[in-house]
Amino acid sequence: MTSLLLADVRPWGGAAVDVTIVDGVISDLTPAGTGRTDGQRVDGQRVDGRGLLALPGFVNAHAHVDKSWWGQPWVSYGGQPATQGRIAHERAERDKYGIPSAAGAKAVLREFLRHGTTATRTHVDVDLGVGLRGIAGVLEAAADLNGAVEVEIVAFPQDGVLRRPGVLDLLDKAAAEGATSIGGLDPASIDRDPVGQLDALFEIAARRGVGIDIHLHDRGDLGAFQYELIAERTLQEGLQGKVNVSHGFALGELSPARRTELVDQLGAAGISWTTVAPPTSAPLPFREMRAAGVPIGLGTDGIRDLWSPYGDGDLLQVARGFARLHGLRTDEDLTYAVELATTHGAGFVHRENHGLTPGARADIVLLDAENAPDVLVRAPRREVVITGGQVVVRDGELQI
């Protein structure tokens, strides 16, 4: 048995407690200065929390860790805009920059840890050029970090599904070999066959027992039409709770009546939503989504890749972007944005308990802040990061 006593921390800015961690799991929280479990002092490592605010580890629900040039020489932005243009540019240039690679994925995962992210759901490109090599590289990177970041894989057809014969076979193979979800991409505008793409993806998901996560950039009524198709197929196949829409920009652009109708359909089908809260997008009807039971997760998307030079792996920056995009001001709403990046992300990485509570994996982030709203608006340095009971960041510096 291994143990760690995290002394004198303030969960979510509340009263100071000692957190007892046994075998990587939170076993007890007691008033600061006691640090006891089962009536006995824990015999193990002790970390002085110095009265810092404690949050659960951040959950990055939408990442692309396989294709970053983080840590490499600067790459100038090139190619054409929009989805088709970025796909073409990436396919033409990725080999030049060693994309994908285990080293590149590891560099991104280390940045995640430095910023307090301890679990991620990452899309990994699967196509005729790279096969399943990207997935192998991400898994190797996660293993090199001894699982400090728990990684779930979405096998992602970045270049389309039906328009590239052979991709469906790769998705099926990825699902058979451990991917927790398979992805889709703009069934109408990329494959130009929304029914065909969705039929094929749902067949694999139902047969293999995996989830589906569909990138959907299409705007307006075209996007809304595809949400309806996805909801219908989710119910038909009994995949409630296993289907996610990524980006989904159209939802915030629709008329209030149409939007309400769709949100109700999404809730009834148990469909979740992930967003990176880009500043140019329309705000999501997040209050309606919350009322309808549509889970929302936050993600960093790509980080310094051939799609965009932006990103640093800090999910708090994304949460703040979500708050600003949606005009959040009250303490309750600002705290909700932090919860989106932490506790509310649990379902996206298949965790039932992700919090500062007994029984949860000991993923804990310490910050010098007064409360959750203060954390959000300042995004201070992560002083200490503990993942699975292992201290991986001290005084803001990575230890692994």
C-alpha positions as CSV (number, residue, x, y, z in Angstrom):
1,M,0.0,0.0,0.0
2,T,1.3,3.5,-0.9
3,S,0.0,6.6,0.8
4,L,0.2,10.4,0.6
5,L,-1.1,13.0,2.9
6,L,-1.9,16.3,1.1
7,A,-2.1,18.7,4.1
8,D,-3.9,22.0,4.4
9,V,-5.7,22.6,1.1
10,R,-9.0,24.3,0.4
11,P,-11.3,22.3,-2.0
12,W,-13.0,24.8,-4.3
13,G,-11.8,27.6,-2.0
14,G,-13.7,26.3,1.1
15,A,-12.5,25.3,4.5
16,A,-9.0,23.8,4.8
17,V,-8.7,20.1,4.9
18,D,-6.2,17.3,4.8
19,V,-6.6,14.8,2.0
20,T,-5.5,11.2,2.5
21,I,-4.6,9.3,-0.6
22,V,-4.1,5.5,-0.6
23,D,-3.0,3.6,-3.6
24,G,-3.8,6.5,-5.9
25,V,-7.3,7.0,-4.6
26,I,-8.7,9.7,-2.3
27,S,-9.7,7.8,0.9
28,D,-10.5,10.6,3.3
29,L,-10.9,14.3,3.8
30,T,-10.6,15.6,7.4
31,P,-10.2,19.1,8.9
32,A,-6.7,20.5,8.4
33,G,-4.3,19.3,11.0
34,T,-5.8,15.9,11.5
35,G,-4.8,13.9,8.4
36,R,-6.2,10.6,9.7
37,T,-7.9,7.7,8.1
38,D,-9.5,4.7,10.0
39,G,-8.3,6.4,13.2
40,Q,-4.6,6.1,12.3
41,R,-2.0,8.6,11.0
42,V,-1.0,7.7,7.5
43,D,2.6,6.5,7.2
44,G,3.8,7.8,3.8
45,Q,4.7,10.9,1.9
46,R,3.4,14.3,3.0
47,V,2.8,17.3,0.8
48,D,2.2,20.7,2.4
49,G,-0.6,22.4,0.5
50,R,0.1,25.8,2.2
51,G,-3.6,26.7,2.2
52,L,-3.8,26.7,-1.6
53,L,-7.1,26.2,-3.4
54,A,-7.6,22.6,-4.7
55,L,-9.5,21.6,-7.8
56,P,-10.0,18.2,-9.4
57,G,-7.7,17.5,-12.3
58,F,-8.8,19.1,-15.6
59,V,-10.4,16.9,-18.2
60,N,-9.7,17.8,-21.8
61,A,-12.7,16.4,-23.7
62,H,-11.6,17.3,-27.2
63,A,-7.9,17.2,-28.1
64,H,-5.7,16.2,-31.1
65,V,-2.4,15.2,-29.4
66,D,-1.1,13.3,-32.4
67,K,-0.3,16.1,-34.7
68,S,1.3,19.0,-32.9
69,W,4.6,20.7,-33.7
70,W,5.0,21.9,-30.0
71,G,8.6,22.1,-29.0
72,Q,9.8,22.1,-32.6
73,P,11.0,25.1,-34.7
74,W,8.2,27.5,-35.6
75,V,6.0,26.5,-38.6
76,S,4.4,29.4,-40.5
77,Y,0.7,29.2,-41.3
78,G,0.1,28.0,-44.9
79,G,-2.5,26.5,-47.1
80,Q,-6.1,27.4,-47.7
81,P,-8.8,28.2,-45.1
82,A,-11.9,26.2,-44.3
83,T,-12.1,22.5,-43.5
84,Q,-11.3,21.2,-47.0
85,G,-8.3,23.5,-47.3
86,R,-6.8,22.6,-43.9
87,I,-7.2,18.9,-44.6
88,A,-5.4,19.2,-47.9
89,H,-2.6,21.3,-46.4
90,E,-2.1,18.9,-43.5
91,R,-1.9,15.8,-45.8
92,A,0.7,17.6,-48.0
93,E,2.9,18.8,-45.1
94,R,2.6,16.5,-42.1
95,D,5.4,14.1,-43.0
96,K,7.9,17.0,-43.2
97,Y,7.3,17.7,-39.5
98,G,7.2,14.2,-38.3
99,I,3.5,14.1,-37.7
100,P,2.3,11.8,-36.2
101,S,5.0,10.7,-33.7
102,A,5.2,9.5,-30.1
103,A,7.6,12.3,-29.3
104,G,5.2,14.9,-30.5
105,A,2.3,13.4,-28.6
106,K,4.4,13.2,-25.5
107,A,5.4,16.9,-25.7
108,V,1.7,17.8,-25.8
109,L,0.7,15.5,-22.9
110,R,3.5,17.0,-20.8
111,E,2.0,20.4,-21.4
112,F,-1.4,19.1,-20.4
113,L,0.1,17.9,-17.1
114,R,1.9,21.2,-16.5
115,H,-1.4,23.0,-16.8
116,G,-3.2,20.5,-14.6
117,T,-5.0,18.2,-17.1
118,T,-4.9,14.6,-15.9
119,A,-7.3,13.0,-18.4
120,T,-8.0,13.5,-22.0
121,R,-10.2,12.3,-24.8
122,T,-8.1,12.7,-27.9
123,H,-9.0,12.3,-31.6
124,V,-6.2,10.6,-33.5
125,D,-6.1,10.6,-37.2
126,V,-6.8,7.4,-39.0
127,D,-6.4,7.4,-42.8
128,L,-4.8,5.5,-45.7
129,G,-1.6,7.5,-45.2
130,V,-0.9,6.9,-41.5
131,G,-3.1,3.8,-40.9
132,L,-3.2,3.3,-37.1
133,R,0.4,4.6,-36.6
134,G,-0.9,7.7,-34.9
135,I,-2.8,5.7,-32.3
136,A,0.3,3.6,-31.6
137,G,2.3,6.8,-31.1
138,V,-0.2,8.3,-28.6
139,L,-0.4,5.1,-26.6
140,E,3.4,4.9,-26.5
141,A,3.6,8.5,-25.3
142,A,1.0,7.9,-22.6
143,A,2.9,4.8,-21.5
144,D,6.2,6.7,-21.3
145,L,4.5,9.1,-18.8
146,N,3.5,6.1,-16.7
147,G,-0.2,6.9,-17.3
148,A,0.1,10.3,-15.5
149,V,-2.4,11.5,-18.1
150,E,-5.2,9.0,-18.7
151,V,-5.8,8.9,-22.4
152,E,-8.9,7.8,-24.3
153,I,-8.7,7.4,-28.1
154,V,-11.2,8.4,-30.7
155,A,-10.1,7.0,-34.1
156,F,-10.7,10.0,-36.2
157,P,-11.2,10.0,-40.1
158,Q,-9.8,13.5,-40.6
159,D,-9.9,13.1,-44.4
160,G,-13.5,11.7,-44.6
161,V,-15.1,8.3,-44.3
162,L,-16.8,7.1,-47.5
163,R,-14.9,9.2,-49.9
164,R,-11.7,7.4,-49.0
165,P,-12.3,3.6,-49.5
166,G,-10.5,1.6,-46.8
167,V,-11.1,4.1,-44.0
168,L,-14.1,2.2,-42.6
169,D,-11.9,-0.9,-42.3
170,L,-9.3,1.1,-40.4
171,L,-12.0,2.5,-38.0
172,D,-13.3,-1.0,-37.5
173,K,-9.8,-2.3,-36.7
174,A,-9.2,0.6,-34.3
175,A,-12.4,-0.2,-32.5
176,A,-11.4,-3.8,-32.2
177,E,-8.0,-2.9,-30.9
178,G,-9.0,-0.6,-28.0
179,A,-10.2,2.8,-29.3
180,T,-13.1,3.8,-27.0
181,S,-14.8,5.7,-29.8
182,I,-14.8,6.1,-33.6
183,G,-15.1,9.5,-35.2
184,G,-17.0,11.0,-38.1
185,L,-16.6,14.3,-40.0
186,D,-19.2,16.5,-41.6
187,P,-21.3,13.7,-43.2
188,A,-23.0,16.1,-45.6
189,S,-20.2,18.5,-46.7
190,I,-17.2,16.1,-46.6
191,D,-18.6,12.8,-47.7
192,R,-21.7,14.4,-49.3
193,D,-23.7,11.4,-48.1
194,P,-24.9,12.0,-44.5
195,V,-27.1,8.9,-44.4
196,G,-24.3,6.7,-45.7
197,Q,-21.6,7.9,-43.4
198,L,-23.9,7.7,-40.3
199,D,-25.2,4.3,-41.2
200,A,-21.6,3.0,-41.6
201,L,-20.4,4.5,-38.3
202,F,-23.3,3.4,-36.2
203,E,-23.0,-0.1,-37.6
204,I,-19.4,-0.4,-36.4
205,A,-20.2,1.3,-33.0
206,A,-23.1,-1.1,-32.3
207,R,-21.2,-4.2,-33.3
208,R,-17.9,-3.3,-31.5
209,G,-19.5,-1.7,-28.4
210,V,-17.7,1.7,-28.8
211,G,-18.9,5.3,-28.9
212,I,-19.2,7.8,-31.7
213,D,-17.8,11.3,-31.8
214,I,-18.6,13.3,-34.8
215,H,-16.9,16.6,-35.8
216,L,-19.7,18.8,-37.2
217,H,-18.7,22.1,-38.6
218,D,-21.6,22.6,-41.0
219,R,-23.6,25.7,-40.2
220,G,-27.3,26.6,-40.1
221,D,-30.0,24.3,-41.4
222,L,-27.5,21.8,-42.9
223,G,-25.9,21.3,-39.5
224,A,-29.3,21.1,-37.8
225,F,-30.4,18.4,-40.2
226,Q,-27.4,16.3,-39.3
227,Y,-28.1,16.7,-35.6
228,E,-31.5,15.2,-36.2
229,L,-30.1,12.3,-38.2
230,I,-27.6,11.6,-35.4
231,A,-30.3,11.7,-32.7
232,E,-32.5,9.3,-34.7
233,R,-29.8,6.8,-35.2
234,T,-28.6,7.0,-31.6
235,L,-32.1,6.0,-30.4
236,Q,-32.5,3.3,-33.1
237,E,-29.2,1.6,-32.2
238,G,-29.7,2.0,-28.4
239,L,-26.5,4.0,-28.1
240,Q,-27.8,6.7,-25.7
241,G,-24.9,8.1,-23.6
242,K,-22.3,6.9,-26.2
243,V,-22.6,9.6,-28.9
244,N,-21.0,13.0,-28.9
245,V,-21.1,16.0,-31.3
246,S,-17.9,18.0,-31.5
247,H,-18.0,21.7,-32.3
248,G,-21.6,21.8,-33.5
249,F,-21.5,25.5,-34.5
250,A,-24.9,25.5,-36.0
251,L,-26.7,25.0,-32.7
252,G,-26.1,28.5,-31.5
253,E,-27.1,30.0,-34.9
254,L,-30.7,28.7,-35.1
255,S,-33.9,30.4,-34.2
256,P,-35.0,30.0,-30.6
257,A,-37.9,27.7,-31.4
258,R,-35.8,25.5,-33.7
259,R,-32.9,25.4,-31.2
260,T,-35.2,24.4,-28.4
261,E,-36.7,21.6,-30.5
262,L,-33.2,20.2,-31.3
263,V,-31.9,20.5,-27.7
264,D,-34.9,18.4,-26.6
265,Q,-34.1,15.8,-29.2
266,L,-30.4,15.7,-28.2
267,G,-31.4,15.3,-24.5
268,A,-33.8,12.5,-25.3
269,A,-31.1,10.7,-27.3
270,G,-28.5,11.1,-24.5
271,I,-26.1,12.9,-26.9
272,S,-23.3,14.9,-25.4
273,W,-21.5,18.0,-26.8
274,T,-17.9,19.2,-26.8
275,T,-16.7,22.7,-27.6
276,V,-13.5,24.6,-27.8
277,A,-15.4,27.9,-27.5
278,P,-13.8,29.7,-30.4
279,P,-14.4,33.5,-30.1
280,T,-15.9,33.7,-33.6
281,S,-18.6,31.1,-33.0
282,A,-22.2,31.7,-31.8
283,P,-22.8,31.1,-28.1
284,L,-24.4,27.7,-27.3
285,P,-27.7,27.5,-25.5
286,F,-25.9,26.0,-22.6
287,R,-28.7,26.7,-20.0
288,E,-31.2,24.9,-22.2
289,M,-28.7,22.1,-22.8
290,R,-28.1,21.7,-19.1
291,A,-31.8,21.6,-18.3
292,A,-32.3,19.0,-21.1
293,G,-29.5,16.8,-19.7
294,V,-27.0,17.4,-22.6
295,P,-23.5,17.1,-21.1
296,I,-21.0,19.7,-22.2
297,G,-17.3,19.2,-22.3
298,L,-14.4,21.6,-23.0
299,G,-11.3,20.9,-25.1
300,T,-8.2,22.5,-26.5
301,D,-8.6,21.1,-30.0
302,G,-5.3,21.1,-31.9
303,I,-2.3,22.8,-30.3
304,R,0.2,24.4,-32.7
305,D,-0.6,22.1,-35.5
306,L,-1.0,22.5,-39.3
307,W,-4.5,23.8,-38.7
308,S,-3.6,26.7,-36.4
309,P,-0.5,28.1,-34.6
310,Y,-2.5,28.8,-31.5
311,G,-2.9,26.8,-28.2
312,D,-0.8,26.0,-25.2
313,G,-2.7,23.1,-23.5
314,D,-4.2,25.2,-20.7
315,L,-7.8,24.2,-20.3
316,L,-8.4,27.0,-17.9
317,Q,-7.9,29.4,-20.8
318,V,-10.6,27.5,-22.8
319,A,-12.9,27.7,-19.8
320,R,-12.4,31.5,-19.6
321,G,-13.0,31.7,-23.3
322,F,-16.3,29.9,-22.8
323,A,-17.2,32.3,-20.0
324,R,-16.5,35.3,-22.1
325,L,-18.2,34.0,-25.2
326,H,-21.4,33.3,-23.2
327,G,-21.2,36.5,-21.2
328,L,-20.8,34.9,-17.8
329,R,-20.4,37.3,-14.9
330,T,-21.9,35.9,-11.6
331,D,-19.9,33.8,-9.2
332,E,-22.2,30.9,-9.8
333,D,-21.8,31.0,-13.6
334,L,-18.0,31.5,-13.4
335,T,-17.8,28.5,-11.1
336,Y,-19.8,26.5,-13.6
337,A,-17.2,27.3,-16.3
338,V,-14.5,25.8,-14.1
339,E,-16.8,22.8,-13.4
340,L,-17.0,22.2,-17.1
341,A,-13.3,21.8,-17.2
342,T,-13.1,19.5,-14.2
343,T,-16.0,17.6,-12.6
344,H,-18.4,17.9,-15.6
345,G,-15.8,16.3,-17.8
346,A,-16.0,13.0,-16.0
347,G,-18.3,11.3,-18.4
348,F,-16.2,12.1,-21.4
349,V,-13.4,9.9,-20.0
350,H,-15.8,7.3,-18.6
351,R,-15.4,8.2,-14.9
352,E,-18.3,8.0,-12.5
353,N,-16.5,9.9,-9.8
354,H,-14.1,12.7,-10.7
355,G,-13.9,15.2,-7.8
356,L,-12.4,15.9,-4.4
357,T,-14.3,13.1,-2.7
358,P,-13.5,9.7,-1.3
359,G,-13.3,7.0,-3.9
360,A,-12.2,9.3,-6.7
361,R,-8.9,8.9,-8.4
362,A,-6.5,11.3,-6.7
363,D,-6.2,13.9,-9.5
364,I,-5.7,17.2,-7.7
365,V,-4.5,20.6,-8.8
366,L,-3.4,23.3,-6.4
367,L,-3.5,27.0,-7.3
368,D,-2.8,30.2,-5.4
369,A,-6.4,31.7,-5.7
370,E,-9.2,32.8,-3.5
371,N,-12.1,30.9,-5.1
372,A,-13.2,29.3,-8.4
373,P,-14.2,32.6,-10.1
374,D,-10.7,34.0,-9.2
375,V,-9.1,30.9,-10.7
376,L,-11.1,31.3,-13.9
377,V,-10.3,35.0,-14.5
378,R,-6.6,34.9,-13.6
379,A,-5.7,31.3,-14.7
380,P,-2.8,31.3,-12.2
381,R,0.1,28.9,-12.3
382,R,-0.5,25.3,-11.3
383,E,1.6,25.1,-8.1
384,V,1.1,21.4,-7.6
385,V,-0.4,18.7,-9.7
386,I,-1.1,15.2,-8.4
387,T,-2.3,12.5,-10.7
388,G,-3.3,9.1,-9.5
389,G,-1.6,10.0,-6.2
390,Q,1.7,10.8,-7.9
391,V,3.1,14.4,-7.6
392,V,4.0,15.4,-11.2
393,V,4.2,19.2,-10.8
394,R,5.9,21.1,-7.9
395,D,6.1,24.9,-7.8
396,G,4.9,25.0,-11.4
397,E,7.6,22.7,-12.7
398,L,7.1,19.3,-14.2
399,Q,8.7,16.4,-12.3
400,I,8.5,13.8,-15.0
